[in-house]
């Protein structure tokens, strides 16, 4: 067994003397007493190299705001579907699909998925690797593209006017805490129960109580509604008694199964041109739309996104939004900050190394609405976020192309853009990843 080695007095004295004899360190220390680290390490060129101008710029309706919730994947998904509807019906001004409606059923399905997962793990001890992971995670707001597809195909969509936001849908922390406590209570009851019929009774009781709380917090989902809007000629339109399933199947009329999730995961354990799924990652039990990715080299990954943007179609994507961002400036750029030279620290890591060591993983989903091309190569990307108009550049952001390479992990594109090699790879049986794999992370 390895024996830990303590910091010696000799080592401590040496480090202290070297630091105190460094005038640059004194300047940095003084600056940091009254300034954030980011301001001290910021490079002016980071902003000037990425102006808010794009050779491909898809105009969209006003940005949405997920507020104090982790529903970015649903907001970005509903933004994408909204723009399809807006294009089809020439919709003008503010129009949103109800994020609250789809979030209600996401929560309900996640609850059921968790209960079924714990029943399947009943014979394993609570301190097993899988049970510990499931219990620690329980349910939250986050998700992935295929989870949205499963919800929309089962429950449909509706306008925000049919099921608007509530305080609780926009501020989910307390409700999530109550739900998770009830789910963990179910697990303790489950461990004391042997009879299959009693287990199902326990499950139904828990599901019913959680459904009640969701209705209390989010409201009761509508069975039908009026789909109404103004077109760009200011003409009013109304379609009466529309059901959520009709809104998806008839009025949107887009087959979401024609879209596929692609990832760029350059780690040794994930060969390119191979498909992957993640154990115990999902929401709708029994769905055919399980979480599914095709891993591609960065060039293929980026080229597919560009093909869709060139056709004036938005692209849903997942990234690590916590790295190298300037929220006020509306910029994500890995060249904006020079932490290494500012603090004399070795910090550079490859994308694969960041994934393997959990330094980085997908944690946020947004929509690409544009890109700037120079000699057909991207230099910067335009992003529509879901943090409201007060954030970024009236809700939009710029990402440098080098930031894209490092921190964009997942995207969704139409299958028609895939070449023969990629389509062939898409047919491969998916490798099942552990629940805690970096690509099992949820965008929130």
C-alpha positions in Angstrom: 0.0 0.0 0.0 1.3 3.4 -0.9 2.4 5.5 2.1 1.4 9.2 1.9 4.3 11.6 2.1 3.9 14.8 4.1 5.1 18.3 3.1 8.5 18.8 4.8 9.6 22.0 6.5 12.4 22.2 4.1 10.1 22.1 1.1 7.7 24.7 2.7 10.6 27.1 3.5 12.0 26.8 -0.1 8.6 27.5 -1.7 8.0 30.5 0.7 11.4 32.1 -0.1 11.0 31.7 -3.8 7.6 33.2 -3.8 8.6 36.2 -1.6 11.6 36.9 -3.9 9.4 37.1 -7.0 8.4 40.8 -7.6 5.8 39.7 -10.2 4.1 37.5 -7.7 3.8 40.5 -5.4 2.2 42.6 -8.1 -0.3 39.8 -8.9 -1.1 39.3 -5.2 -1.8 43.0 -4.7 -4.0 43.1 -7.8 -6.0 40.2 -6.6 -6.9 41.8 -3.3 -9.5 43.9 -5.0 -10.1 42.2 -8.4 -11.5 38.9 -9.7 -9.0 36.5 -11.1 -10.5 36.7 -14.6 -10.0 40.4 -14.8 -6.3 40.1 -14.0 -5.7 37.2 -16.4 -7.8 38.6 -19.3 -6.3 39.2 -22.7 -7.6 42.2 -24.6 -7.1 40.4 -27.9 -9.6 37.7 -26.8 -12.5 40.1 -27.5 -11.1 42.0 -30.5 -10.4 38.8 -32.4 -14.1 37.7 -32.1 -16.4 40.5 -33.3 -20.2 40.0 -33.4 -20.3 39.5 -37.1 -21.0 36.3 -39.0 -21.1 35.3 -42.7 -23.9 32.9 -41.9 -26.4 34.4 -39.4 -29.8 32.8 -39.0 -32.4 35.3 -37.6 -34.5 33.9 -34.8 -37.4 34.9 -32.5 -36.5 36.5 -29.1 -34.4 34.4 -26.7 -36.0 32.5 -23.8 -35.0 32.4 -20.1 -34.8 29.2 -18.1 -34.3 31.3 -14.9 -33.2 29.4 -11.8 -33.7 25.9 -13.2 -31.5 23.4 -15.0 -33.7 23.0 -18.1 -31.3 24.3 -20.8 -31.6 21.1 -22.8 -35.4 21.6 -23.0 -35.2 25.3 -23.6 -32.7 24.9 -26.4 -34.8 22.0 -27.9 -38.0 23.9 -27.7 -36.2 26.9 -29.3 -35.2 24.7 -32.2 -38.7 23.3 -32.7 -40.2 26.8 -32.3 -38.0 28.1 -35.2 -39.2 25.2 -37.4 -42.8 26.2 -36.6 -42.0 29.9 -37.1 -40.5 29.2 -40.5 -43.4 27.0 -41.6 -46.2 29.4 -40.5 -44.3 32.7 -40.9 -44.8 33.5 -37.2 -43.9 37.0 -36.1 -42.5 38.4 -32.8 -42.7 36.6 -29.5 -43.7 32.9 -29.6 -42.5 30.1 -27.5 -43.3 26.4 -27.0 -44.1 25.6 -23.4 -41.0 24.5 -21.6 -43.1 23.9 -18.5 -45.3 21.4 -20.3 -42.4 19.2 -21.5 -40.6 19.7 -18.1 -43.6 18.4 -16.3 -43.6 15.1 -18.2 -39.8 14.9 -18.0 -40.0 15.0 -14.2 -42.8 12.4 -14.1 -41.0 10.1 -16.5 -37.7 10.5 -14.6 -39.4 9.6 -11.4 -40.8 6.4 -13.0 -37.4 5.6 -14.6 -35.6 6.0 -11.2 -38.2 3.7 -9.5 -37.8 1.1 -12.1 -34.0 1.4 -12.0 -34.0 0.8 -8.2 -36.4 -2.1 -8.5 -34.0 -3.7 -11.1 -31.1 -3.2 -8.6 -33.1 -4.5 -5.6 -30.9 -7.6 -5.1 -27.7 -5.5 -5.0 -26.6 -3.8 -1.8 -27.1 0.0 -1.5 -23.4 0.5 -1.3 -22.8 -1.1 -4.7 -21.3 1.1 -7.3 -24.5 1.5 -9.4 -26.9 1.9 -6.5 -24.6 4.6 -4.9 -24.6 6.5 -8.2 -28.4 6.2 -8.7 -29.1 7.3 -5.2 -26.7 10.2 -5.3 -28.0 11.5 -8.6 -31.7 10.6 -8.1 -33.5 13.1 -10.4 -32.7 16.6 -11.5 -33.5 19.1 -14.2 -30.8 18.1 -16.7 -31.1 15.9 -19.8 -30.0 15.1 -23.3 -31.4 15.4 -26.8 -32.8 11.8 -27.1 -34.6 12.3 -23.8 -36.4 15.3 -25.3 -37.3 13.3 -28.4 -38.8 10.5 -26.3 -41.0 13.0 -24.4 -42.2 14.8 -27.5 -43.1 11.6 -29.3 -45.1 10.4 -26.3 -46.7 13.7 -25.1 -46.4 16.2 -27.9 -45.8 19.9 -27.5 -47.9 23.0 -26.8 -47.6 26.8 -26.9 -46.3 28.6 -23.8 -49.7 30.3 -23.6 -51.3 26.9 -23.0 -49.0 26.1 -20.0 -47.0 29.1 -18.9 -44.1 29.1 -16.4 -44.9 29.1 -12.7 -42.5 30.2 -9.9 -41.7 26.6 -9.1 -41.1 25.6 -12.7 -38.5 28.4 -12.9 -37.1 27.8 -9.5 -36.8 24.0 -9.1 -34.3 23.4 -6.3 -36.7 23.0 -3.4 -39.2 20.9 -5.3 -36.3 18.6 -6.6 -35.2 18.2 -3.0 -38.6 17.1 -1.8 -39.0 14.7 -4.8 -35.6 13.1 -4.2 -36.3 12.6 -0.5 -39.5 10.8 -1.4 -37.7 8.6 -3.9 -35.0 7.7 -1.4 -37.8 6.9 1.1 -39.2 4.5 -1.6 -35.8 2.8 -1.7 -35.8 2.2 2.0 -39.3 0.7 1.8 -38.2 -1.4 -1.2 -35.4 -3.0 0.7 -37.9 -4.2 3.4 -40.3 -5.7 0.8 -40.0 -9.1 -0.9 -43.4 -9.6 -2.5 -43.6 -8.4 -6.1 -47.2 -7.2 -5.7 -46.3 -5.2 -2.7 -43.3 -3.7 -4.6 -45.6 -2.5 -7.4 -48.0 -1.1 -4.8 -45.1 0.9 -3.2 -44.1 2.2 -6.6 -47.6 3.3 -7.6 -48.1 5.1 -4.3 -44.8 6.9 -4.7 -45.6 7.8 -8.3 -49.0 9.1 -7.4 -47.7 11.3 -4.6 -44.9 12.7 -6.8 -47.5 13.4 -9.6 -49.5 15.4 -7.1 -46.5 17.5 -6.2 -45.7 18.2 -9.8 -49.3 19.4 -10.4 -49.0 21.6 -7.3 -45.8 23.1 -8.6 -46.1 23.2 -12.4 -49.8 23.1 -12.9 -51.9 20.5 -14.7 -50.9 19.9 -18.4 -53.6 20.9 -20.9 -55.4 18.2 -23.0 -56.1 20.7 -25.8 -55.6 24.4 -26.6 -55.8 27.1 -29.3 -52.7 27.5 -31.4 -52.7 31.2 -32.3 -50.2 33.6 -33.6 -49.6 36.7 -35.9 -47.8 36.2 -39.2 -45.3 38.7 -40.5 -48.1 40.5 -42.3 -49.8 41.0 -39.0 -52.6 38.6 -39.8 -54.1 36.7 -36.9 -54.3 32.9 -37.1 -56.0 30.5 -34.8 -56.3 26.7 -34.8 -58.8 25.5 -32.2 -59.0 22.4 -30.0 -55.5 21.2 -30.9 -54.0 18.4 -28.8 -50.3 18.3 -27.9 -49.8 15.2 -30.0 -51.4 17.0 -33.0 -49.2 20.0 -32.4 -46.2 17.8 -32.9 -47.4 15.4 -35.5 -49.6 17.6 -37.7 -48.6 21.2 -37.2 -44.9 20.8 -36.7 -44.8 17.8 -38.9 -41.1 17.0 -38.4 -39.9 13.4 -37.7 -37.4 13.8 -34.9 -36.1 10.3 -35.6 -34.4 11.8 -38.7 -32.0 13.6 -36.3 -29.0 11.9 -34.7 -26.7 12.8 -31.9 -23.0 13.1 -32.7 -20.2 13.5 -30.2 -16.5 14.3 -30.3 -14.9 12.2 -27.6 -11.2 11.7 -28.5 -10.4 9.3 -25.6 -8.8 5.9 -26.0 -11.8 4.0 -24.7 -14.1 5.5 -27.4 -13.0 4.7 -30.9 -14.3 7.0 -33.7 -17.0 5.8 -36.0 -18.6 3.8 -33.2 -22.0 4.3 -31.5 -22.5 4.5 -27.8 -25.3 4.5 -25.2 -25.2 5.0 -21.4 -26.6 2.5 -18.9 -29.4 4.0 -16.7 -29.4 7.3 -18.6 -32.9 8.2 -19.7 -36.4 9.3 -18.7 -39.1 7.5 -20.7 -39.0 3.8 -19.7 -39.4 1.5 -22.7 -38.8 4.1 -25.3 -37.1 3.3 -28.6 -35.3 6.7 -28.3 -32.6 5.7 -25.9 -29.7 8.0 -25.5 -27.5 7.2 -28.5 -24.4 8.9 -30.0 -22.1 8.5 -32.9 -18.5 9.4 -32.0 -16.7 11.3 -34.8 -13.3 13.0 -35.3 -13.5 16.8 -34.8 -13.3 17.5 -38.5 -16.3 15.2 -39.3 -18.1 16.5 -36.2 -17.7 20.1 -37.3 -18.3 19.6 -41.0 -21.8 18.1 -40.2 -22.7 21.1 -38.1 -21.6 23.5 -40.8 -23.6 21.6 -43.5 -26.8 22.2 -41.4 -26.1 25.8 -40.7 -25.4 26.5 -44.4 -28.9 25.2 -45.1 -30.2 27.8 -42.6 -31.1 25.2 -40.0 -30.3 25.7 -36.4 -28.1 23.1 -34.5 -28.7 21.9 -31.0 -25.4 21.3 -29.1 -23.9 20.4 -25.7 -20.8 21.9 -24.2 -18.9 22.9 -21.1 -20.1 26.4 -20.5 -18.0 26.8 -17.3 -14.7 27.2 -19.1 -13.2 30.5 -20.4 -16.4 32.5 -20.6 -17.1 36.2 -20.3 -20.8 36.4 -19.5 -21.1 40.2 -19.7 -19.2 40.3 -23.0 -21.2 37.3 -24.4 -18.0 35.5 -25.3 -16.6 32.0 -24.9 -12.9 31.9 -25.9 -10.1 29.8 -24.6 -7.7 32.6 -25.7 -9.4 35.2 -23.6 -7.5 34.4 -20.4 -3.8 33.8 -19.8 -3.8 31.9 -16.5 -0.6 30.0 -17.2 1.6 33.1 -17.6 -0.2 35.1 -15.0 0.3 32.5 -12.2 3.2 30.6 -13.7 1.3 27.4 -13.6 1.1 24.4 -16.0 -2.5 24.2 -16.9 -2.8 23.1 -20.5 -4.7 19.8 -21.1 -6.0 18.1 -24.2 -9.7 17.5 -24.7 -9.1 13.8 -24.1 -7.2 14.4 -20.9 -9.9 16.8 -19.6 -12.6 14.1 -20.2 -10.6 11.3 -18.7 -9.8 13.3 -15.5 -13.3 14.9 -15.2 -11.8 18.3 -15.7 -14.5 18.9 -18.4 -17.7 17.4 -19.6 -21.0 18.6 -21.1 -23.0 20.6 -18.7 -25.0 23.0 -20.8 -27.1 22.9 -24.1 -27.6 25.8 -26.5 -28.3 26.4 -30.2 -25.9 27.4 -32.9 -27.6 30.1 -35.1 -24.6 31.2 -37.1 -20.9 30.9 -38.0 -18.3 33.1 -39.6 -16.4 31.4 -42.4 -13.1 32.5 -43.9 -12.1 30.4 -47.0 -14.8 28.0 -45.9 -13.3 27.5 -42.5 -15.0 28.6 -39.2 -13.4 31.3 -37.1 -16.2 32.0 -34.7 -19.7 30.7 -33.9 -23.0 32.5 -33.0 -25.0 31.0 -30.1 -28.5 31.5 -28.9 -28.6 30.8 -25.1 -31.5 30.5 -22.7 -30.4 32.9 -20.0 -32.7 35.8 -21.1 -31.9 39.0 -23.0 -30.0 40.6 -20.1 -27.2 38.1 -20.5 -24.6 38.2 -23.2 -25.4 40.2 -26.3 -29.1 40.5 -25.8 -29.1 36.7 -25.1 -26.7 35.7 -27.8 -23.1 34.6 -27.5 -19.9 34.3 -29.5 -17.7 31.2 -29.3 -14.2 31.2 -30.8 -13.4 28.2 -33.1 -10.6 27.1 -30.7 -13.1 27.1 -27.8 -15.4 25.0 -29.9 -12.7 22.4 -30.5 -12.0 22.1 -26.8 -15.4 22.4 -25.1 -18.1 21.4 -27.6 -18.9 17.7 -27.0 -22.2 16.9 -28.6 -24.5 18.1 -31.4 -27.6 17.0 -33.2 -27.8 16.9 -37.0 -30.2 15.6 -39.7 -29.2 12.2 -41.0 -29.2 13.5 -44.6 -25.9 15.2 -44.0 -24.0 12.1 -43.0 -21.7 10.5 -45.6 -21.6 6.7 -46.4 -18.9 6.0 -43.8 -20.8 7.8 -41.1 -24.1 6.2 -42.0 -22.5 2.8 -41.9 -21.1 3.5 -38.5 -24.5 4.6 -37.3 -25.8 1.0 -37.8 -23.2 -0.5 -35.4 -24.4 -1.9 -32.2 -23.9 0.7 -29.5 -21.3 0.2 -26.8 -22.9 0.6 -23.4 -21.0 3.1 -21.2 -21.1 3.2 -17.4 -23.6 5.6 -15.9 -20.8 7.8 -14.6 -19.1 8.1 -18.0 -18.4 11.7 -18.9 -20.8 11.4 -21.8 -23.5 10.4 -19.4 -23.4 13.9 -18.0 -26.6 16.0 -18.3 -27.0 19.4 -19.7 -28.7 21.7 -17.2 
